[in-house]
Amino acid sequence: MKKLLTVFVLCSSFYAYSQNKQNQLLIQYVKPIIGTQKMGHTFPGATVPFGAVQLSPDTDTIPYEKDGKYNKDVYRYCAGYQYDDPTIVGFSHTHFSGTGHSDLGDFLIMPTVGKLQLNPGTADHPENGYRSAFSHKNEVAEANYYKVKLDDQQILAELTTSTRTGFHQYTFPASDEAHIILDLMAGIYNYEDKTVWTHVRVENDSLVTGYRQTNGWAKNRMVYFAMSFSKPFKEYGTRDYSKGQVYKGFWRKFDQSKNFPEIAGKQLRMYFNFNTTDQEKIKIKFALSPVSTKNALENMQAEIPHWDFNQVKQEGQQQWEKELSKIKIKAAGTEEMVNFYTAMYHAAMMPTVYMDVNGEYKGLDQNVHKAEGFVHYTSFSLWDTYRAFHPYLNIVNPSRNADMIQSMLAHYDQSAQKMLPIWSHYANDNWCMSGYHSVSVIADAIIKGTFKGGAAKALEACVTTARTRSYEGIGYYIDMGYIPQDKNSTSVSSTLEYAYDDWCIAQIANKLKRTDLYNEFIKRADNWKNVYDSSIGYMRPRMTDGTFRKEFDVLKTDGQGFIEGNTWNYSLYVPQDPDQMIEMMGGKKKFAVHLDSLFSMHLPDEFFAETEDITREGIIGNYVHGNEPSHHVAYLYNRTGQPWKTQEKVRMILKKQYHTGPGGLGGNDDCGQMSAWYIFSSLGFYPVAPASDQYWLGSPSVYSAAIQLENGKIFKVEAKNQSDKNVYVQKVTLNGNALDRLYISHHDITEGGTLIYTMGPKPKISK
């Protein structure tokens, strides 16, 4: 009896310990559904940190083109999934997270039963195709796990991933007509001619290989795959929807529609048929490669050599737990914990691994390269991510950020234009947005000591990029000190962004003692002054003859010389020289009043109606948090002698722009930038000017945080008297010493230590 009691006590203790460990897991606070409604453009499916596969549901097939023109409705589907949609079309393997434009959605898989249908149907009549209705009540989205019941099919779909392989598990009802559909036509931002070519080989009764070439946002993108079934299919077939060709060779000798093992064409859908018993699970492993089907199969065999779905799920969740554990916080409640760790989750989804397990990848020159000594990445949305995302990695993940920079330099080496990436993915540059912000990421890493390569070579790449006269007005910018509006529609914002990037180059040159380059680029960094019109107090487009454009609306964005922001917001974009900017705009007192107006005024809908990536939810007054150019603005009060207003505004933005619902982001997450702003601001500091080693102080919203640094040290943040009312900083100490400045340095963080804020309900105003 005593032995039985002892066993019972031990089992009970182990259960309690296991439950306690489970309760401590940080992945419980990750809510991938945040940002899937409205303009967040995140996806709810499964992926591992920075994984090459993003296996997620797509909820519609809106075409990019309608009546020969851009179809504005497609914008809602940048990530393939919209929370308000009633149906799921299928589960594809590649997705961008939070972008304002799109591509991808490769290799869509959908399980069905009953009569075979190879068209997707429509949202209002899903019964006419292979799509299915679903309910959020029967949907689960976790880190590296997604589950949903397909109501029309009575099939339970479950998804998980490794780095390069998607793992599907479908639980079927009893049926003699069970199907797995592989749609090789489907895609995000799709149009009829997007798929250039597709090739498929059925290797045996459970293995299929192939590739897909597309022409979309990326001009020439190749993705190879290997698809393995846990159960042999009884038969298979293909339907070719390609336009008729005059010359097709002699393939007509075969019936290629059924059980034919080699298929090629532009518009293909395939099906694989099974008999299933009730609650039988059919599993699929689907591996990707940028190089070959052979490499795709090797990726699968290396990463998932078994058929244990739960093991893959758990291993991926362990990766997420490790990533999230780099910052451990205490906060007021569950909502704050969910917002913080979902932000960390979203800030670890892109860029993505772009190489096979053997290190091979296809380069920008379309040749096969091998990454030696680093992990190669792709999908750099640099106009967004240079601001806070890459500085965030320089703290929590500097080695990974160093590999990303090596990837950018490899891009430069392979580039026909000899330029660093602007917005690159899958061995392409799509040239989206303005500036050449790779130089900011490189400079930030060099200045902060996290760059691992040759700094002289990196500087050469930055300088060569900045001297590429043929790219978006750089020639005019060099010769005239600004870009004329009659030569470029985003003349002002590009001039401002080039000026900041040139300051970044000057910082590298100064560190490497290249006085010639420092003098050249520190002079160029002053070009922002050439588009400031002192008569109205705003940045304003200038014409080739030197005059300012006469027709100009300070509240409007479209057609005014800016991209994703009006002059109210862009006139505050001089992160490299905020003090001079404030002086030119009338001095500290006048500038503070101007900032007050930005947050308090009302911006009528007409002034952002034509801007598809922003809605009212992303705007506070005329401050547009849902777009990146304003992300540093709340911190500018620190330079006016009124830091309490920075503290007040930051806490207000945290509350108004982020919440735990599906519409919980006030704009596109933009590959983690919106989330990185949240992380920094919650901790109480922010990198206003990357390539400086300073982080400007704000108002922390956490009770405490411990940042586990790569060097083994810990940097702690504590907020005494923390509450929703106590948003004002009364005192700050660093390692026990009173801090007499409104910033901390990168060195302060990497040395470890403790930053303590004492909070209060009223501003502390210095006399």
PyMOL commands that set and color helices and strands:
alter all, ss='L'
color gray80, all
select helices_A, chain A and resi 2-24+26-29+72-77+126-128+136-138+251-253+293-303+309-324+334-346+382-385+389-396+398-414+438-448+455-466+474-480+491-511+515-531+567-570+578-584+588-600+605-607+616-618+628-630+633-639+643-657+673-683+746-750
alter helices_A, ss='H'
color red, helices_A
select strands_A, chain A and resi 56-58+65-66+69-70+87-88+90-92+108-113+132-133+139-142+145-150+155-161+165-172+175-183+195-204+207-214+221-229+235-240+262-265+268-276+280-289+327-330+352-353+360-362+368-370+377-378+380-381+423-424+532-533+538-539+619-620+623-624+685-686+694-697+704-708+714-720+728-734+737-738+743-745+753-760
alter strands_A, ss='S'
color yellow, strands_A
deselect
rebuild
show_as cartoon
